[in-house]
Amino acid sequence: MTLLKKINDQKAVIAVIGLGYVGLPLSFAFLEKGFKVIGLDTDAKKVELLLKGKSYFKHIDSENLPSHVNSKNFIPSSDFKKIKTADVIIICVPTPLNKFREPDLTPVMDSASKIKDFLRKDQLVILESSTYPGTTDELLSGELEKSSLKANKDFYIAYSPEREDPGNKKYNTSTIPKIVGADTPMSRKLAVSLYKQVISEVVSVSSSRAAEATKLTENIFRSVNIALVNELKTIYDVMGIDIWEVVDAASTKPFGYMPFYPGPGLGGHCIPIDPFYLTYKAREYEVPTKFIELAGEINTSMPHFVVEKIIESLSMELGKAINSAKILIIGMAYKNDIDDLRESPALTLLQLLKKKKAKVSYHDNYIPVIPDTREFSELKGMKSVPLTKKNLSSSDIVLIITNHSYIDFKKVGESSKLIVDTRNAMKGIKSKSKIIKA
């Protein structure tokens, strides 16, 4: 049976490498359509939990895990030898930045190195991790070809960028249109046919590089527009104008405008990182990326703007200095209603405030304990405190960073002395506290 027929008959065995925010929902999407899935991850704890039918993500309840988790169709494992039995291998691993803000493709290349040891003819390998143009046809192909098999001849290779939005109740893996790019007609046809089995709309582009560029473009668009509104926030703040009111008013225009909202800084795995992947690759071609880099500078400066607002508010409203001031942060996750801490501006703010000698605590039911992170190891083990009246009223400032839906902001407004709100979470709520927007 040909690979194309296996895919169309839903008989192909799918191996998903990386069972994180992208790989796990993707695995479930294939399982729901009857495919056999081998879920591979180097984190033995994740594998162990899945074998017990338990979720390690708060936005994916264990009770709501697909019934396939406990069936013979799903095989969570850390044994990469199982790649031999797969027809399709999909790589869904992180692509972070190193300390110099340059792409770190170590997880991708490590996965490729493992795959090459068990690669066989007629398999399809797809990369979903966000990266710069040329990764698939240069680096990934090159590593896989160390197996002595030739890309797009002995095995097939394609790129299809992930578009996951954890916690989004309107869209999920199966309903978000899927971009697919490959460098030969057959590789492209196989990849398109595969995703059509589980996703409502598949959009084919001419090459892996075009698909890689598409993902970067999507997130650079957001980064630049968020930077614009963040800069407007700092300008209008000096003028005594509420940026949130302005954005809401501008949004009434039915054409030529779409709203973007300011915040304490960018978070998540895509928007703060993807622009730097393009600037890195552009240097190879000696092409300047001034606009993109400027947006990055503005967005990374936002936590410092918030700290300055806190210092100013403490002095003007309470007659206090930042050192020894009690500050309670609401929200550590980078956005509401998920347990994703990646690139969260809350980490930067927590670190900055501690360096200013403030007495800082935080509340976030999604992040009960701060795990070890590469850049914020000194925060490891810090625990969330309850959002009680006592904790609110005893704090000099309550700093709202993440507006989780479970939080009673009316209670926050009734019990706090002074609130610095970076998310407009207090909009429409009558508050006894003074509210400073930042």
PyMOL commands that set and color helices and strands:
alter all, ss='L'
color gray80, all
select helices_A, chain A and resi 3-8+23-32+44-51+62-64+67-70+80-85+106-116+135-147+185-196+208-239+243-250+274-284+290-318+345-355+377-379+389-393+409-415
alter helices_A, ss='H'
color red, helices_A
select strands_A, chain A and resi 13-17+36-40+74-77+88-91+124-127+156-159+178-181+202-205+326-330+359-363+397-400+418-421+434-437
alter strands_A, ss='S'
color yellow, strands_A
deselect
rebuild
show_as cartoon
